[in-house]
């Protein structure tokens, strides 16, 4: 049984950083990742959404300047925006892959990377499962950094095409003419800002509270709220979602308003943004 000072399960932002820091301290390290190095920090997460946001901000600012001079706004296509986002993602991915290869080459005795799954079987033992088979290893210290994924709601069918989580945004081919966002937290407000900045999509956002960003400072939330409404975003405050489903290729949803009144709405696409849950399946926890 091979022994390591540290085993890290998960090669996302925190797991990769922890493994590399341990390497800096000359520790023997095993890094296990079942999918792609970088995780949600690169793919369908922080880097991609922040690149989306930055492009949308620059586009919105440029349009305001064009309006000031009485000029027509430039035409923007989603495929071109997505191409820029993917370019940033692939560039960062290539950097991490190259860095990983260099570390493996430089520290072959003290650093090992396994593409596969790692499962705790005792306090210091892990069972690895990869293309080469199963193997047990011993580690003095273990870090589980398997990340998270979008939370889904049991009574809503998410097909990642018409009703999506944030993971499905990159599958869009064009800007939707309308988008309803369930959840007024950070991710929901971020995508509401992005799509409203491009001025191609009518955005509705559903908040069960009397304001957006319920876990943030009220003054900050008020500023974001004002900016969203100035962009044309309709905020359903203190609204309860009774039903959301796909009807004739579009989204139909029913809201119960604070006064008890029910109303039916329709949108081309829906984004379910109600938080994230940890990826702890098959980790032995």
N, C-alpha and C positions, 0 to 999 in steps of 0.2 A: 504494500500500500504506500503510495507516494505521500510525502508530507510537505505542507506549505505553511508559511507564516500567516498568509491571508488568502482566503478564497472569496471572490466577489461574484455573486450571481446577478447578472444584469449588466449590459454594456451601454446603458444610456448615459446621460450627462453626469449624474452623481456616481454611478458605478465605475464608469471609465476614469473619472477624475480620482476616485479613491484608489483604484488599482495603480494608476500612474504615480500618485503620491507615494504609495508604498514602495514602488520600484525606485523612486528617488532616494528612499531611505535604505536601499539595498536589502529589501525583504524579498523572500521567495513568494511569488504571487501567481495565483491561478485566476484567470478571468473567464467566466462562462457567459455566453450570449447565444440565445436560440435563433435570433433573427438578424437584425442589422445593427452594427455598431452606431451609436448615436441615439437610438431609440426615438421617443416622442420629442426629444429636444431638437431633432432635425426633421423627422418625417411626421407630417400631420400634426405638428405641435408648435413649439415656441418659435423656431426659426422661420418656418413657412408662414405662420400667422403674422409674425412681426414684419416679414417682407411684404406680405399682402397689405398690411396696415401702412407701411411706409410708402408704398406705391400709391395707395389710395389717397394718402395725405398730400403727396406731391401733385397728384392729378387735380384734386380739389382746389389746392392753392393756385395752380396754373389756370384753371377755369375762371377763378375769381379775377385774376389779372386780365384775362381775355375779355371778360364782361366789362371791366373798367374801361378798356379801350374800344369797346363796341365791336369786338371781334368774335367770330364763331368759336365755340368750344371744340377742341380736338375730339375726334372719334376714337374711342377705346374699345378693344375687343377682349373678352375674357381669356381667350386662348393665348393672346400676347402677354397678358398679365401673368397667367399661369406659367408661361414659358420662362419669364423672369424669376418667378418664385422657384421653379424647379431648377433653374440654373444656380441659384444660391444654395439650394439643398444639395445638389450634386457636387458643387464645389467643396462644401464643408464635409460631405461624406467622403470625397476623395482624399481630403486632407487627413481625416481620421484614419482611413484605411492605410494611407501611406505611413502615418505615424505609428500605427500598430505594427506594420511590417518592419519598421526600423527598430522598434523596441524588441520584437521577437529575434531579429538578427543580432542585435547588440547584447541582449541578455538571455541567450538560449538556456543557460543553466538555472536562472532564477525567475524567468517569466514564461508562462505558458498560456496560450489562448485556446479554448475549446468552443467550437460552434455546436451547441446542443443544449440540453436541459440539465439543471442541477437540483437535486432534492435532498433536503436534510433527512438523515436517518438516525442521527444522535447529536449530542451537543457539539461534537467536533468532527463528525463524519458526514460526507456528502456522496451521494450516488450520482455519477455522471452518466448521461445517455446521449450518444452521438452516433454519427454514421459508422464509426469504428466499433460500436458496441457499448456495453455497460462497464463501468469502472468505479471502484470506491476509492476515495482519497481522504486524508486527514488534514485538517487545518486548525491551527491554534486560534485563529480569528476568522469569523465569517460575516460578510456583509450581504444582506439581501436587498438588492436595489432593482427590483423587477418592474418598477414604474407603475403606471396606471392607464386606464382606458375610460372612454366616455361612459357615464352611467346611462342605462336605458330604463325606460318605464314599461312595466309589464303589459299594460293594455294599449300600447302604441306600437304598431308594426313599423319597424325601421328597416327600410330596404336600401339605405345609403344611396338612393337615386332621387326619389321624390321626398321622402322623409329621411333626413340625414342626421348624423352626429357630425362633429367637427372633422372626423376622419373622412367623411364623404365629400367635403368641399372640393377637394382636388379632382373629383370625378365629374364636376360640372363642365359642360362644353360651352355654355354661354351664360351671360348674366341673366338670372331669372327676372321676369317682369314684376314678380312679387315674392316676398319671403317672409314667413312668420317664424319668429324665434321664441321658443319656449324656454324661459329662464333668463333672468335679468342680472346674472352675476357677471364676473369679469369676462369670461369667454363670450357670453351672449352679447354683451355690450360692445365688445371688441369687433365682432362680426357685423353687428348693427352699424357701427361706425364705418367699417370697411365698405359694405355694400351701399350705404347711403352716400358715401363720399364719391362713388363712381356715378351716381345720379342715373343709374339704369334700372334700379330696383326699388319698388315701394316696400318698405320694411315695417312690419308690425313686431312688437316685442311684448311678451306676456310676463307680467310680474305678479306673483301672489301677494307681494307686500305693497305698501302705499308709495314705494319709491323703488328705483333701481339700485343696484349695488348695495344690498342690505347689510353687508359685512364691512363696508368701507365707511369712512368719515362722511357724515351727512352733507357737509359743505362741498366736499369733493364730488359726491354723487349728484348734487344739484347742478354743478358745472357741467358734468357729463350729460346729465339729463337735458339741460338747456341746449347743449350742442347737438344732441341727437334730434331734438324736436325742431331745431333750426334747420336741420338737414332733411326734414320731412318725415321723420320716424314717428309712427303712432305707437304710444306706450299704453298698454292696457294695464292700469294699476289695480291692485286688490282684486284681480280676476282669477277665477277658478276654471281650469280647463276641464270640461265635462267629457269631451270626446274629440279625438283627432284621428282621421282615417283618410285613406286614398279613395277618391271617387272620380271615375272617368279620367284618370291620369293626373288629377290635381288634388290638392290638400283641402279637406273640409274639416273645420273645427268649430266646436260650440263652446262659448264662454258664458260663465255665470258671473254677472257683474255684482258689485257690492249691494245694489238695491234689489237683488234677486232676479233681475231680468236676464233672460237667456237670449243670446244672439248667435246667429250662424255666420261664419266668415269663410272665405275661400282664398287660396293662394296657390301659386305655381309650385313652390317648394316650401319645405319646413326644416328648420334646424332645431334639434332637441339638444339643449345645453343646460343640463341640470346637475352639473358636477361630474366628478370622476371617481372611480373605484379602483382599489389596488389590484395588481396582477399577482395574486398569491396562490392560484391554483397550481397543483403539482410541485409546490415548493417544500412540502412537508410541514408547513406551519399548522 
